[in-house]
């Protein structure tokens, strides 16, 4: 090469623009033309305008599944119940009015022949709930709710009956008071029969011991007498149980007959009340007819007076 060619200036290469990123990691402060750009690390942002964003850190847990925080619409307070697996909202029970309570108690009185205990059985309360739905037009009525409501009303009425003063009137609906009185009288009869049955069961061994003609001191001794006593002891529980079952069956039949008679008597009273109401309605209609007749008579008199005035 010649000397002129050695003095020819070397053409400079264009410099690449690289933004200076200030992060907590150690980076080279000077960028040369020959240095290659550093590969992006997981802790560095990929764009300059995302410097203030939270850097994404690659962790082993993030490779499998990334947890997404729920938005405001997905929170339990605002999520809808149409999602699969969610339960529908519970409907609030309808508030029972006084008329509904009277119907509930009257339904219990009508089917009181099926109630053979003070608290009633599940079968009885299911029957009451079904007929109460038919009478009131409800879609459903739980038998436990019926039992709880009737027992609550009964206890409250018993407390009022025990604490009321002479001449004090019931602070509520008279029809509800009458229904509760009738239902409580039925429960009292059941209680009396249960107490009589319990007393009979408790006094049965005492009666058997008192009526025994041979005492334990005068019984002959020996293997035959011991076998006889053993046979009597083996047979006595079955005899007592059979007698108690018969007695309980008789008492149940009597209670059922009494309940049927009471229900018939209640129906007769209801029919008599309807007849009295019909009499009142008939008398009211009669009074209106008489008043209408008097008005027609007055109109006839006025017509006659007007005719006389016209002819003059």
Phi and psi restraints in degrees (value plus and minus 20) as a CYANA .aco file:
   2 UNK   PHI    -107.5   -67.5
   2 UNK   PSI     154.1   194.1
   3 UNK   PHI     -91.3   -51.3
   3 UNK   PSI     -52.8   -12.8
   4 UNK   PHI     -84.7   -44.7
   4 UNK   PSI     -60.8   -20.8
   5 UNK   PHI     -87.3   -47.3
   5 UNK   PSI     -48.2    -8.2
   6 UNK   PHI     -92.4   -52.4
   6 UNK   PSI     -45.2    -5.2
   7 UNK   PHI    -109.3   -69.3
   7 UNK   PSI     -21.1    18.9
   8 UNK   PHI     -88.0   -48.0
   8 UNK   PSI     109.0   149.0
   9 UNK   PHI     -86.5   -46.5
   9 UNK   PSI     122.7   162.7
  10 UNK   PHI     -99.6   -59.6
  10 UNK   PSI     110.4   150.4
  11 UNK   PHI     -92.3   -52.3
  11 UNK   PSI     103.3   143.3
  12 UNK   PHI     -94.6   -54.6
  12 UNK   PSI     123.0   163.0
  13 UNK   PHI    -100.2   -60.2
  13 UNK   PSI     126.0   166.0
  14 UNK   PHI     -89.8   -49.8
  14 UNK   PSI     119.0   159.0
  15 UNK   PHI    -101.8   -61.8
  15 UNK   PSI     121.8   161.8
  16 UNK   PHI    -108.8   -68.8
  16 UNK   PSI     116.6   156.6
  17 UNK   PHI    -101.8   -61.8
  17 UNK   PSI     107.0   147.0
  18 UNK   PHI    -151.0  -111.0
  18 UNK   PSI     108.1   148.1
  19 UNK   PHI     -92.0   -52.0
  19 UNK   PSI     123.8   163.8
  20 UNK   PHI    -105.2   -65.2
  20 UNK   PSI      95.9   135.9
  21 UNK   PHI    -124.8   -84.8
  21 UNK   PSI     102.2   142.2
  22 UNK   PHI    -116.6   -76.6
  22 UNK   PSI      85.2   125.2
  23 UNK   PHI    -150.9  -110.9
  23 UNK   PSI     156.4   196.4
  24 UNK   PHI     -97.9   -57.9
  24 UNK   PSI     -30.3     9.7
  25 UNK   PHI    -101.8   -61.8
  25 UNK   PSI     136.5   176.5
  26 UNK   PHI    -104.0   -64.0
  26 UNK   PSI      93.4   133.4
  27 UNK   PHI    -141.6  -101.6
  27 UNK   PSI     134.1   174.1
  28 UNK   PHI     -88.3   -48.3
  28 UNK   PSI     118.3   158.3
  29 UNK   PHI    -102.8   -62.8
  29 UNK   PSI     -42.4    -2.4
  30 UNK   PHI    -136.4   -96.4
  30 UNK   PSI     121.6   161.6
  31 UNK   PHI    -134.5   -94.5
  31 UNK   PSI     102.2   142.2
  32 UNK   PHI    -121.4   -81.4
  32 UNK   PSI     143.9   183.9
  33 UNK   PHI     -89.8   -49.8
  33 UNK   PSI     -50.1   -10.1
  34 UNK   PHI    -106.4   -66.4
  34 UNK   PSI     -37.3     2.7
  35 UNK   PHI     -96.3   -56.3
  35 UNK   PSI     115.2   155.2
  36 UNK   PHI    -103.1   -63.1
  36 UNK   PSI     130.9   170.9
  37 UNK   PHI     -84.6   -44.6
  37 UNK   PSI     119.1   159.1
  38 UNK   PHI     -91.1   -51.1
  38 UNK   PSI     120.4   160.4
  39 UNK   PHI     -85.9   -45.9
  39 UNK   PSI     126.8   166.8
  40 UNK   PHI     -88.9   -48.9
  40 UNK   PSI     114.2   154.2
  41 UNK   PHI    -115.1   -75.1
  41 UNK   PSI     136.3   176.3
  42 UNK   PHI     -81.4   -41.4
  42 UNK   PSI     -44.4    -4.4
  43 UNK   PHI    -106.2   -66.2
  43 UNK   PSI     -25.2    14.8
  44 UNK   PHI    -122.3   -82.3
  44 UNK   PSI     123.0   163.0
  45 UNK   PHI     -91.1   -51.1
  45 UNK   PSI     132.3   172.3
  46 UNK   PHI    -107.2   -67.2
  46 UNK   PSI     -40.7    -0.7
  47 UNK   PHI    -147.5  -107.5
  47 UNK   PSI     129.5   169.5
  48 UNK   PHI     -86.5   -46.5
  48 UNK   PSI     -51.8   -11.8
  49 UNK   PHI     -98.9   -58.9
  49 UNK   PSI     -20.4    19.6
  50 UNK   PHI    -128.3   -88.3
  50 UNK   PSI      11.1    51.1
  51 UNK   PHI     -89.0   -49.0
  51 UNK   PSI     -55.1   -15.1
  52 UNK   PHI    -109.5   -69.5
  52 UNK   PSI     -18.6    21.4
  53 UNK   PHI    -101.6   -61.6
  53 UNK   PSI     140.1   180.1
  54 UNK   PHI     -91.4   -51.4
  54 UNK   PSI     102.5   142.5
  55 UNK   PHI     -87.9   -47.9
  55 UNK   PSI     124.5   164.5
  56 UNK   PHI    -103.1   -63.1
  56 UNK   PSI     105.8   145.8
  57 UNK   PHI    -128.6   -88.6
  57 UNK   PSI     101.3   141.3
  58 UNK   PHI     -98.0   -58.0
  58 UNK   PSI      96.1   136.1
  59 UNK   PHI    -141.5  -101.5
  59 UNK   PSI     139.0   179.0
  60 UNK   PHI     -81.0   -41.0
  60 UNK   PSI     -50.9   -10.9
  61 UNK   PHI     -91.4   -51.4
  61 UNK   PSI     -50.0   -10.0
  62 UNK   PHI     -94.4   -54.4
  62 UNK   PSI     -43.1    -3.1
  63 UNK   PHI     -88.3   -48.3
  63 UNK   PSI     -51.7   -11.7
  64 UNK   PHI    -101.8   -61.8
  64 UNK   PSI     -75.6   -35.6
  65 UNK   PHI    -171.3  -131.3
  65 UNK   PSI     118.0   158.0
  66 UNK   PHI    -123.2   -83.2
  66 UNK   PSI     102.7   142.7
  67 UNK   PHI     -98.9   -58.9
  67 UNK   PSI     109.8   149.8
  68 UNK   PHI    -125.6   -85.6
  68 UNK   PSI     104.6   144.6
  69 UNK   PHI     -91.9   -51.9
  69 UNK   PSI     119.1   159.1
  70 UNK   PHI     -89.7   -49.7
  70 UNK   PSI     124.5   164.5
  71 UNK   PHI    -100.9   -60.9
  71 UNK   PSI    -195.9  -155.9
  72 UNK   PHI     -86.8   -46.8
  72 UNK   PSI     -53.5   -13.5
  73 UNK   PHI     -93.8   -53.8
  73 UNK   PSI     -40.1    -0.1
  74 UNK   PHI    -117.9   -77.9
  74 UNK   PSI     -16.7    23.3
  75 UNK   PHI     -90.7   -50.7
  75 UNK   PSI     134.6   174.6
  76 UNK   PHI     -81.3   -41.3
  76 UNK   PSI     -45.4    -5.4
  77 UNK   PHI     -92.6   -52.6
  77 UNK   PSI     -45.9    -5.9
  78 UNK   PHI    -137.3   -97.3
  78 UNK   PSI     -22.6    17.4
  79 UNK   PHI     -92.7   -52.7
  79 UNK   PSI     128.6   168.6
  80 UNK   PHI    -103.5   -63.5
  80 UNK   PSI     141.1   181.1
  81 UNK   PHI    -111.0   -71.0
  81 UNK   PSI      -9.1    30.9
  82 UNK   PHI    -108.9   -68.9
  82 UNK   PSI     -24.2    15.8
  83 UNK   PHI     -90.7   -50.7
  83 UNK   PSI     127.4   167.4
  84 UNK   PHI     -86.0   -46.0
  84 UNK   PSI     117.7   157.7
  85 UNK   PHI      71.6   111.6
  85 UNK   PSI     -30.7     9.3
  86 UNK   PHI    -106.1   -66.1
  86 UNK   PSI     131.3   171.3
  87 UNK   PHI    -110.7   -70.7
  87 UNK   PSI     123.8   163.8
  88 UNK   PHI     -90.2   -50.2
  88 UNK   PSI     135.0   175.0
  89 UNK   PHI     -85.3   -45.3
  89 UNK   PSI     122.2   162.2
  90 UNK   PHI     -96.4   -56.4
  90 UNK   PSI     112.9   152.9
  91 UNK   PHI    -102.8   -62.8
  91 UNK   PSI     119.3   159.3
  92 UNK   PHI     -95.9   -55.9
  92 UNK   PSI     125.1   165.1
  93 UNK   PHI     -91.7   -51.7
  93 UNK   PSI     125.9   165.9
  94 UNK   PHI     -89.5   -49.5
  94 UNK   PSI     121.6   161.6
  95 UNK   PHI     -95.0   -55.0
  95 UNK   PSI     107.2   147.2
  96 UNK   PHI    -102.7   -62.7
  96 UNK   PSI     108.2   148.2
  97 UNK   PHI    -102.8   -62.8
  97 UNK   PSI     155.1   195.1
  98 UNK   PHI     -84.3   -44.3
  98 UNK   PSI     -58.2   -18.2
  99 UNK   PHI     -83.2   -43.2
  99 UNK   PSI     -59.1   -19.1
 100 UNK   PHI     -86.3   -46.3
 100 UNK   PSI     -58.0   -18.0
 101 UNK   PHI     -85.4   -45.4
 101 UNK   PSI     -59.7   -19.7
 102 UNK   PHI     -83.5   -43.5
 102 UNK   PSI     -62.1   -22.1
 103 UNK   PHI     -83.4   -43.4
 103 UNK   PSI     -57.9   -17.9
 104 UNK   PHI     -84.5   -44.5
 104 UNK   PSI     -64.7   -24.7
 105 UNK   PHI     -87.4   -47.4
 105 UNK   PSI     -60.1   -20.1
 106 UNK   PHI     -84.9   -44.9
 106 UNK   PSI     -53.9   -13.9
 107 UNK   PHI     -85.6   -45.6
 107 UNK   PSI     -59.2   -19.2
 108 UNK   PHI     -83.8   -43.8
 108 UNK   PSI     -59.1   -19.1
 109 UNK   PHI     -87.7   -47.7
 109 UNK   PSI     -57.8   -17.8
 110 UNK   PHI     -85.4   -45.4
 110 UNK   PSI     -55.8   -15.8
 111 UNK   PHI    -128.6   -88.6
 111 UNK   PSI      11.0    51.0
 112 UNK   PHI     -90.9   -50.9
 112 UNK   PSI     -34.7     5.3
 113 UNK   PHI     -84.4   -44.4
 113 UNK   PSI     -43.3    -3.3
 114 UNK   PHI    -106.6   -66.6
 114 UNK   PSI     -26.4    13.6
 115 UNK   PHI    -119.3   -79.3
 115 UNK   PSI      90.3   130.3
 116 UNK   PHI    -134.5   -94.5
 116 UNK   PSI      -7.7    32.3
 117 UNK   PHI    -161.9  -121.9
 117 UNK   PSI     144.6   184.6
 118 UNK   PHI     -88.7   -48.7
 118 UNK   PSI     -56.4   -16.4
 119 UNK   PHI    -112.6   -72.6
 119 UNK   PSI     -33.7     6.3
 120 UNK   PHI      58.3    98.3
 120 UNK   PSI     136.5   176.5
 121 UNK   PHI    -117.9   -77.9
 121 UNK   PSI     151.0   191.0
 122 UNK   PHI     -83.8   -43.8
 122 UNK   PSI     -56.9   -16.9
 123 UNK   PHI     -83.3   -43.3
 123 UNK   PSI     -61.2   -21.2
 124 UNK   PHI     -85.2   -45.2
 124 UNK   PSI     -66.6   -26.6
 125 UNK   PHI     -90.9   -50.9
 125 UNK   PSI     -50.0   -10.0
 126 UNK   PHI     -85.4   -45.4
 126 UNK   PSI     -60.6   -20.6
 127 UNK   PHI     -82.2   -42.2
 127 UNK   PSI     -62.6   -22.6
 128 UNK   PHI     -84.1   -44.1
 128 UNK   PSI     -64.1   -24.1
 129 UNK   PHI     -83.9   -43.9
 129 UNK   PSI     -60.3   -20.3
 130 UNK   PHI     -85.3   -45.3
 130 UNK   PSI     -66.4   -26.4
 131 UNK   PHI     -90.3   -50.3
 131 UNK   PSI     -51.0   -11.0
 132 UNK   PHI     -86.8   -46.8
 132 UNK   PSI     -57.4   -17.4
 133 UNK   PHI     -84.1   -44.1
 133 UNK   PSI     -59.3   -19.3
 134 UNK   PHI     -86.5   -46.5
 134 UNK   PSI     -56.9   -16.9
 135 UNK   PHI     -96.4   -56.4
 135 UNK   PSI     -55.8   -15.8
 136 UNK   PHI    -116.6   -76.6
 136 UNK   PSI     -31.5     8.5
 137 UNK   PHI      58.0    98.0
 137 UNK   PSI       0.6    40.6
 138 UNK   PHI     -97.8   -57.8
 138 UNK   PSI     134.4   174.4
 139 UNK   PHI     -92.4   -52.4
 139 UNK   PSI     -62.0   -22.0
 140 UNK   PHI    -176.0  -136.0
 140 UNK   PSI     133.8   173.8
 141 UNK   PHI    -171.1  -131.1
 141 UNK   PSI      99.6   139.6
 142 UNK   PHI     -92.6   -52.6
 142 UNK   PSI     119.1   159.1
 143 UNK   PHI     -89.1   -49.1
 143 UNK   PSI     -50.0   -10.0
 144 UNK   PHI     -87.9   -47.9
 144 UNK   PSI     -55.9   -15.9
 145 UNK   PHI     -84.7   -44.7
 145 UNK   PSI     -61.5   -21.5
 146 UNK   PHI     -82.1   -42.1
 146 UNK   PSI     -65.2   -25.2
 147 UNK   PHI     -82.6   -42.6
 147 UNK   PSI     -65.8   -25.8
 148 UNK   PHI     -83.4   -43.4
 148 UNK   PSI     -61.6   -21.6
 149 UNK   PHI     -89.2   -49.2
 149 UNK   PSI     -62.0   -22.0
 150 UNK   PHI     -88.8   -48.8
 150 UNK   PSI     -62.7   -22.7
 151 UNK   PHI     -84.0   -44.0
 151 UNK   PSI     -57.1   -17.1
 152 UNK   PHI     -85.6   -45.6
 152 UNK   PSI     -65.9   -25.9
 153 UNK   PHI     -83.2   -43.2
 153 UNK   PSI     -58.7   -18.7
 154 UNK   PHI     -85.7   -45.7
 154 UNK   PSI     -64.7   -24.7
 155 UNK   PHI     -83.7   -43.7
 155 UNK   PSI     -62.7   -22.7
 156 UNK   PHI     -83.5   -43.5
 156 UNK   PSI     -59.3   -19.3
 157 UNK   PHI     -90.4   -50.4
 157 UNK   PSI     -56.0   -16.0
 158 UNK   PHI     -83.1   -43.1
 158 UNK   PSI     -61.8   -21.8
 159 UNK   PHI     -82.7   -42.7
 159 UNK   PSI     -61.6   -21.6
 160 UNK   PHI     -85.6   -45.6
 160 UNK   PSI     -59.0   -19.0
 161 UNK   PHI     -86.1   -46.1
 161 UNK   PSI     -55.4   -15.4
 162 UNK   PHI     -98.4   -58.4
 162 UNK   PSI     -47.2    -7.2
 163 UNK   PHI    -124.7   -84.7
 163 UNK   PSI     -24.3    15.7
 164 UNK   PHI     -92.2   -52.2
 164 UNK   PSI     132.2   172.2
 165 UNK   PHI    -113.9   -73.9
 165 UNK   PSI     149.5   189.5
 166 UNK   PHI     -87.8   -47.8
 166 UNK   PSI     109.5   149.5
 167 UNK   PHI      63.3   103.3
 167 UNK   PSI     -20.2    19.8
 168 UNK   PHI     -97.1   -57.1
 168 UNK   PSI     112.0   152.0
 169 UNK   PHI    -113.7   -73.7
 169 UNK   PSI     137.9   177.9
 170 UNK   PHI     -91.8   -51.8
 170 UNK   PSI     107.5   147.5
 171 UNK   PHI    -106.2   -66.2
 171 UNK   PSI      53.3    93.3
 172 UNK   PHI     155.0   195.0
 172 UNK   PSI    -178.7  -138.7
 173 UNK   PHI     -96.1   -56.1
 173 UNK   PSI     109.8   149.8
 174 UNK   PHI     -83.2   -43.2
 174 UNK   PSI     -55.8   -15.8
 175 UNK   PHI     -85.0   -45.0
 175 UNK   PSI     -57.6   -17.6
 176 UNK   PHI     -86.9   -46.9
 176 UNK   PSI     -58.7   -18.7
 177 UNK   PHI     -83.5   -43.5
 177 UNK   PSI     -63.8   -23.8
 178 UNK   PHI     -84.3   -44.3
 178 UNK   PSI     -61.8   -21.8
 179 UNK   PHI     -83.9   -43.9
 179 UNK   PSI     -61.8   -21.8
 180 UNK   PHI     -87.0   -47.0
 180 UNK   PSI     -57.7   -17.7
 181 UNK   PHI     -81.0   -41.0
 181 UNK   PSI     -63.7   -23.7
 182 UNK   PHI     -86.8   -46.8
 182 UNK   PSI     -60.6   -20.6
 183 UNK   PHI     -88.8   -48.8
 183 UNK   PSI     -57.9   -17.9
 184 UNK   PHI     -88.0   -48.0
 184 UNK   PSI     -55.7   -15.7
 185 UNK   PHI     -83.0   -43.0
 185 UNK   PSI     -57.4   -17.4
 186 UNK   PHI     -86.3   -46.3
 186 UNK   PSI     -61.8   -21.8
 187 UNK   PHI     -85.2   -45.2
 187 UNK   PSI     -55.6   -15.6
 188 UNK   PHI     -85.6   -45.6
 188 UNK   PSI     -58.2   -18.2
 189 UNK   PHI     -85.4   -45.4
 189 UNK   PSI     -58.8   -18.8
 190 UNK   PHI     -84.0   -44.0
 190 UNK   PSI     -61.1   -21.1
 191 UNK   PHI     -83.6   -43.6
 191 UNK   PSI     -60.8   -20.8
 192 UNK   PHI     -83.8   -43.8
 192 UNK   PSI     -60.6   -20.6
 193 UNK   PHI     -87.9   -47.9
 193 UNK   PSI     -57.7   -17.7
 194 UNK   PHI     -85.8   -45.8
 194 UNK   PSI     -60.9   -20.9
 195 UNK   PHI     -85.6   -45.6
 195 UNK   PSI     -60.2   -20.2
 196 UNK   PHI     -83.9   -43.9
 196 UNK   PSI     -59.3   -19.3
 197 UNK   PHI     -86.0   -46.0
 197 UNK   PSI     -62.2   -22.2
 198 UNK   PHI     -85.2   -45.2
 198 UNK   PSI     -59.7   -19.7
 199 UNK   PHI     -85.3   -45.3
 199 UNK   PSI     -57.8   -17.8
 200 UNK   PHI     -85.9   -45.9
 200 UNK   PSI     -61.4   -21.4
 201 UNK   PHI     -85.5   -45.5
 201 UNK   PSI     -59.1   -19.1
 202 UNK   PHI     -90.3   -50.3
 202 UNK   PSI     -54.2   -14.2
 203 UNK   PHI    -109.0   -69.0
 203 UNK   PSI     -23.4    16.6
 204 UNK   PHI     -84.7   -44.7
 204 UNK   PSI     -67.7   -27.7
 205 UNK   PHI     -83.5   -43.5
 205 UNK   PSI     -55.3   -15.3
 206 UNK   PHI     -85.3   -45.3
 206 UNK   PSI     -62.1   -22.1
 207 UNK   PHI     -83.8   -43.8
 207 UNK   PSI     -61.0   -21.0
 208 UNK   PHI     -84.0   -44.0
 208 UNK   PSI     -58.8   -18.8
 209 UNK   PHI     -90.5   -50.5
 209 UNK   PSI     -58.7   -18.7
 210 UNK   PHI     -91.5   -51.5
 210 UNK   PSI     -54.6   -14.6
 211 UNK   PHI    -106.9   -66.9
 211 UNK   PSI     -22.0    18.0
 212 UNK   PHI     -91.4   -51.4
 212 UNK   PSI     102.6   142.6
 213 UNK   PHI     -92.0   -52.0
 213 UNK   PSI     -44.3    -4.3
 214 UNK   PHI    -134.5   -94.5
 214 UNK   PSI     102.9   142.9
 215 UNK   PHI    -102.1   -62.1
 215 UNK   PSI     150.5   190.5
 216 UNK   PHI     -90.5   -50.5
 216 UNK   PSI     -42.4    -2.4
 217 UNK   PHI     -97.1   -57.1
 217 UNK   PSI     -51.9   -11.9
 218 UNK   PHI    -114.8   -74.8
 218 UNK   PSI     -23.1    16.9
 219 UNK   PHI     -88.6   -48.6
 219 UNK   PSI     119.8   159.8
 220 UNK   PHI     -89.0   -49.0
 220 UNK   PSI     129.7   169.7
 221 UNK   PHI    -116.8   -76.8
 221 UNK   PSI     139.0   179.0
 222 UNK   PHI     117.7   157.7
 222 UNK   PSI     148.5   188.5
 223 UNK   PHI     -86.9   -46.9
 223 UNK   PSI     -53.7   -13.7
 224 UNK   PHI     -88.3   -48.3
 224 UNK   PSI     -62.8   -22.8
 225 UNK   PHI     -85.2   -45.2
 225 UNK   PSI     -57.5   -17.5
 226 UNK   PHI     -85.7   -45.7
 226 UNK   PSI     -59.4   -19.4
 227 UNK   PHI     -87.4   -47.4
 227 UNK   PSI     -57.4   -17.4
 228 UNK   PHI     -84.2   -44.2
 228 UNK   PSI     -65.1   -25.1
 229 UNK   PHI     -82.4   -42.4
 229 UNK   PSI     -60.0   -20.0
 230 UNK   PHI     -84.1   -44.1
 230 UNK   PSI     -59.6   -19.6
 231 UNK   PHI     -87.1   -47.1
 231 UNK   PSI     -58.3   -18.3
 232 UNK   PHI     -85.6   -45.6
 232 UNK   PSI     -62.0   -22.0
 233 UNK   PHI     -85.5   -45.5
 233 UNK   PSI     -54.1   -14.1
 234 UNK   PHI     -91.2   -51.2
 234 UNK   PSI     -53.8   -13.8
 235 UNK   PHI    -104.1   -64.1
 235 UNK   PSI     -45.2    -5.2
 236 UNK   PHI     -83.6   -43.6
 236 UNK   PSI     -61.1   -21.1
 237 UNK   PHI     -81.9   -41.9
 237 UNK   PSI     -59.1   -19.1
 238 UNK   PHI     -87.7   -47.7
 238 UNK   PSI     -57.5   -17.5
 239 UNK   PHI     -85.9   -45.9
 239 UNK   PSI     -63.4   -23.4
 240 UNK   PHI     -84.4   -44.4
 240 UNK   PSI     -64.1   -24.1
 241 UNK   PHI     -83.1   -43.1
 241 UNK   PSI     -59.9   -19.9
 242 UNK   PHI     -85.1   -45.1
 242 UNK   PSI     -61.5   -21.5
 243 UNK   PHI     -85.2   -45.2
 243 UNK   PSI     -60.2   -20.2
 244 UNK   PHI     -85.9   -45.9
 244 UNK   PSI     -58.4   -18.4
 245 UNK   PHI     -83.5   -43.5
 245 UNK   PSI     -62.0   -22.0
 246 UNK   PHI     -84.1   -44.1
 246 UNK   PSI     -63.0   -23.0
 247 UNK   PHI     -83.4   -43.4
 247 UNK   PSI     -62.4   -22.4
 248 UNK   PHI     -85.3   -45.3
 248 UNK   PSI     -56.5   -16.5
 249 UNK   PHI     -86.2   -46.2
 249 UNK   PSI     -60.8   -20.8
 250 UNK   PHI     -84.3   -44.3
 250 UNK   PSI     -63.9   -23.9
 251 UNK   PHI     -85.3   -45.3
 251 UNK   PSI     -57.5   -17.5
 252 UNK   PHI     -85.7   -45.7
 252 UNK   PSI     -60.7   -20.7
 253 UNK   PHI     -85.2   -45.2
 253 UNK   PSI     -61.0   -21.0
 254 UNK   PHI     -83.7   -43.7
 254 UNK   PSI     -61.0   -21.0
 255 UNK   PHI     -84.9   -44.9
 255 UNK   PSI     -59.3   -19.3
 256 UNK   PHI     -86.3   -46.3
 256 UNK   PSI     -61.8   -21.8
 257 UNK   PHI     -84.1   -44.1
 257 UNK   PSI     -61.8   -21.8
 258 UNK   PHI     -83.7   -43.7
 258 UNK   PSI     -58.7   -18.7
 259 UNK   PHI     -86.6   -46.6
 259 UNK   PSI     -59.8   -19.8
 260 UNK   PHI     -84.5   -44.5
 260 UNK   PSI     -62.0   -22.0
 261 UNK   PHI     -83.6   -43.6
 261 UNK   PSI     -59.8   -19.8
 262 UNK   PHI     -86.0   -46.0
 262 UNK   PSI     -58.5   -18.5
 263 UNK   PHI     -87.0   -47.0
 263 UNK   PSI     -58.9   -18.9
 264 UNK   PHI     -84.0   -44.0
 264 UNK   PSI     -61.4   -21.4
 265 UNK   PHI     -82.9   -42.9
 265 UNK   PSI     -58.6   -18.6
 266 UNK   PHI     -84.9   -44.9
 266 UNK   PSI     -60.4   -20.4
 267 UNK   PHI     -83.9   -43.9
 267 UNK   PSI     -59.5   -19.5
 268 UNK   PHI     -83.9   -43.9
 268 UNK   PSI     -62.5   -22.5
 269 UNK   PHI     -82.7   -42.7
 269 UNK   PSI     -58.1   -18.1
 270 UNK   PHI     -85.4   -45.4
 270 UNK   PSI     -60.4   -20.4
 271 UNK   PHI     -85.0   -45.0
 271 UNK   PSI     -60.7   -20.7
 272 UNK   PHI     -83.9   -43.9
 272 UNK   PSI     -58.9   -18.9
 273 UNK   PHI     -83.6   -43.6
 273 UNK   PSI     -59.4   -19.4
 274 UNK   PHI     -84.2   -44.2
 274 UNK   PSI     -58.4   -18.4
 275 UNK   PHI     -85.1   -45.1
 275 UNK   PSI     -61.5   -21.5
 276 UNK   PHI     -82.7   -42.7
 276 UNK   PSI     -60.5   -20.5
 277 UNK   PHI     -85.9   -45.9
 277 UNK   PSI     -56.7   -16.7
 278 UNK   PHI     -85.9   -45.9
 278 UNK   PSI     -58.2   -18.2
 279 UNK   PHI     -81.8   -41.8
 279 UNK   PSI     -62.4   -22.4
 280 UNK   PHI     -83.3   -43.3
 280 UNK   PSI     -62.0   -22.0
 281 UNK   PHI     -84.8   -44.8
 281 UNK   PSI     -59.5   -19.5
 282 UNK   PHI     -85.6   -45.6
 282 UNK   PSI     -61.9   -21.9
 283 UNK   PHI     -84.8   -44.8
 283 UNK   PSI     -57.0   -17.0
 284 UNK   PHI     -85.9   -45.9
 284 UNK   PSI     -62.5   -22.5
 285 UNK   PHI     -84.2   -44.2
 285 UNK   PSI     -58.8   -18.8
 286 UNK   PHI     -82.4   -42.4
 286 UNK   PSI     -62.9   -22.9
 287 UNK   PHI     -83.4   -43.4
 287 UNK   PSI     -59.6   -19.6
 288 UNK   PHI     -86.1   -46.1
 288 UNK   PSI     -58.2   -18.2
 289 UNK   PHI     -84.9   -44.9
 289 UNK   PSI     -61.7   -21.7
 290 UNK   PHI     -83.6   -43.6
 290 UNK   PSI     -61.7   -21.7
 291 UNK   PHI     -83.9   -43.9
 291 UNK   PSI     -60.6   -20.6
 292 UNK   PHI     -84.6   -44.6
 292 UNK   PSI     -56.8   -16.8
 293 UNK   PHI     -85.4   -45.4
 293 UNK   PSI     -61.9   -21.9
 294 UNK   PHI     -82.1   -42.1
 294 UNK   PSI     -60.2   -20.2
 295 UNK   PHI     -85.1   -45.1
 295 UNK   PSI     -58.7   -18.7
 296 UNK   PHI     -85.0   -45.0
 296 UNK   PSI     -57.8   -17.8
 297 UNK   PHI     -83.7   -43.7
 297 UNK   PSI     -62.5   -22.5
 298 UNK   PHI     -83.3   -43.3
 298 UNK   PSI     -58.6   -18.6
 299 UNK   PHI     -85.7   -45.7
 299 UNK   PSI     -57.9   -17.9
 300 UNK   PHI     -83.4   -43.4
 300 UNK   PSI     -60.8   -20.8
 301 UNK   PHI     -84.4   -44.4
 301 UNK   PSI     -61.7   -21.7
 302 UNK   PHI     -84.6   -44.6
 302 UNK   PSI     -57.8   -17.8
 303 UNK   PHI     -83.2   -43.2
 303 UNK   PSI     -60.7   -20.7
 304 UNK   PHI     -84.5   -44.5
 304 UNK   PSI     -60.8   -20.8
 305 UNK   PHI     -84.4   -44.4
 305 UNK   PSI     -61.4   -21.4
 306 UNK   PHI     -85.1   -45.1
 306 UNK   PSI     -57.8   -17.8
 307 UNK   PHI     -84.2   -44.2
 307 UNK   PSI     -60.8   -20.8
 308 UNK   PHI     -85.9   -45.9
 308 UNK   PSI     -58.8   -18.8
 309 UNK   PHI     -86.9   -46.9
 309 UNK   PSI     -54.6   -14.6
 310 UNK   PHI     -88.3   -48.3
 310 UNK   PSI     -60.1   -20.1
 311 UNK   PHI     -89.4   -49.4
 311 UNK   PSI     -45.4    -5.4
